[in-house]
Amino acid sequence: MAQIFHRSTNFIARFSVFSTLFLVGVALVAVLAVARSPYMTRQNVTREQPVQFSHKHHVGDDGIDCRYCHTGVETSAVAGIPPTKTCMNCHSVLFNTAAYLEPIRESYRSDKSIEWVKVHRLADFVYFNHSIHVNKGVGCSSCHGQINQMPLVFQANTLLMQWCVECHRNPEQVLRPKDQVFNMDWKAPDNQAEIGAKLREEYKIRTTAELTSCSTCHR
Amino acid sequence: MTNTSRFLVIACAAASMLFASGCQYLKQDMANQPKNLPLSPSDFFTDGRSERPILENTVAHGSIADDELFVPKDSNNFPLKVDLLLLQRGEERYRIFCSPCHGLQGDGNGLVVMRGMKHPPTYHQDRLRQAPNGYFYDNITNGFGAMYGYSAQIPPADRWAIIAYLRALQLSRNAIVSDLPAELQQRLSSAGAKKE
């Protein structure tokens, strides 16, 4: 009986088995890459706001401290979005007829909240606390980037758990003296490793095992 | 079909129907839990806020002790102990909340004033040097002129820290040499002598 298959089918069979495995591998890598891409994490994506509030103008040009508006940041889990009244502290006088700011005045007149769009959104099973970070020498810009240069705020980092844990493993790399926490232009000095280790001791920061324990952030 | 297999088919169908109807709960993403987080919107209240406004005349738990910090407008009482820590706290809070208009030195040349805000009076004038502490406390709390009240942004103890720092600012331009401790007076005169 003549052979049904030509010799070359051996090669084709092997090739298709290996290429299938290869394609499955590529697909897996692609899924993981997409999950970490700005498309999913929304890193570096600016959000439209009801009023295009510029942190660059208020912080960068006018030198207003973060805590003027985000009053909760040193004492509570959330930094807080200021009430419309805080805007009116200045804008009752400045640009008080500008059409651009009409939503602010309307909100103040009618006592209706402005629905600001949340930029840094963590999953609901993450219990992040601003006050503990700020009080232990982690500066605003370590996570938020240089807000003082952002006309519209975007996430400077991925906010993936991997990114959080990187710092919880080695907090020394970002720890600052307390008077530098709200400095948007802070850069790590050359001897940061040395200073960081000293600050870690001074601030009584917990061990890496404790900082990376699940229940530190999830409960 | 036997009775048993018929029963199995019906049971399977019922189970898959239950499963399908429960899908919206299975789909419930743990990242988006049906709970209110601070400042999250709410469908429950008509104004859409999950964070409820404080009812008038309610006193927050634990804040009744602040009563002693409320000094009347015409009183010169200072309810806290003044020490370096309080002054440092005051300096920090002054820079956050006051300096945008009143300026770092208290003469009213803050950056926001440069941009067109009404120029506030300088602290370095006799009227405000002689004003009682309670006057400043009242103005921080309730506002004055173009300045809105800061009661929502600055807690009472911090208002006093700011007042202490403000007094230090006033003193910085209104001190006479004989007010200094002898040691500092000596340093001052020897520094002056060196220059000559």
Boltz contact constraints between the chains, C-beta under 6 A:
constraints:
  - contact:
      token1: [A, 62]
      token2: [B, 111]
      max_distance: 6.0
  - contact:
      token1: [A, 63]
      token2: [B, 111]
      max_distance: 6.0
  - contact:
      token1: [A, 64]
      token2: [B, 100]
      max_distance: 6.0
  - contact:
      token1: [A, 65]
      token2: [B, 96]
      max_distance: 6.0
  - contact:
      token1: [A, 67]
      token2: [B, 96]
      max_distance: 6.0
  - contact:
      token1: [A, 68]
      token2: [B, 96]
      max_distance: 6.0
  - contact:
      token1: [A, 71]
      token2: [B, 153]
      max_distance: 6.0
  - contact:
      token1: [A, 78]
      token2: [B, 38]
      max_distance: 6.0
  - contact:
      token1: [A, 81]
      token2: [B, 39]
      max_distance: 6.0
  - contact:
      token1: [A, 89]
      token2: [B, 148]
      max_distance: 6.0
  - contact:
      token1: [A, 90]
      token2: [B, 112]
      max_distance: 6.0
  - contact:
      token1: [A, 93]
      token2: [B, 117]
      max_distance: 6.0
  - contact:
      token1: [A, 93]
      token2: [B, 118]
      max_distance: 6.0
  - contact:
      token1: [A, 93]
      token2: [B, 146]
      max_distance: 6.0
  - contact:
      token1: [A, 94]
      token2: [B, 116]
      max_distance: 6.0
  - contact:
      token1: [A, 94]
      token2: [B, 117]
      max_distance: 6.0
  - contact:
      token1: [A, 113]
      token2: [B, 49]
      max_distance: 6.0
  - contact:
      token1: [A, 123]
      token2: [B, 31]
      max_distance: 6.0
  - contact:
      token1: [A, 124]
      token2: [B, 31]
      max_distance: 6.0
  - contact:
      token1: [A, 124]
      token2: [B, 33]
      max_distance: 6.0
  - contact:
      token1: [A, 125]
      token2: [B, 30]
      max_distance: 6.0
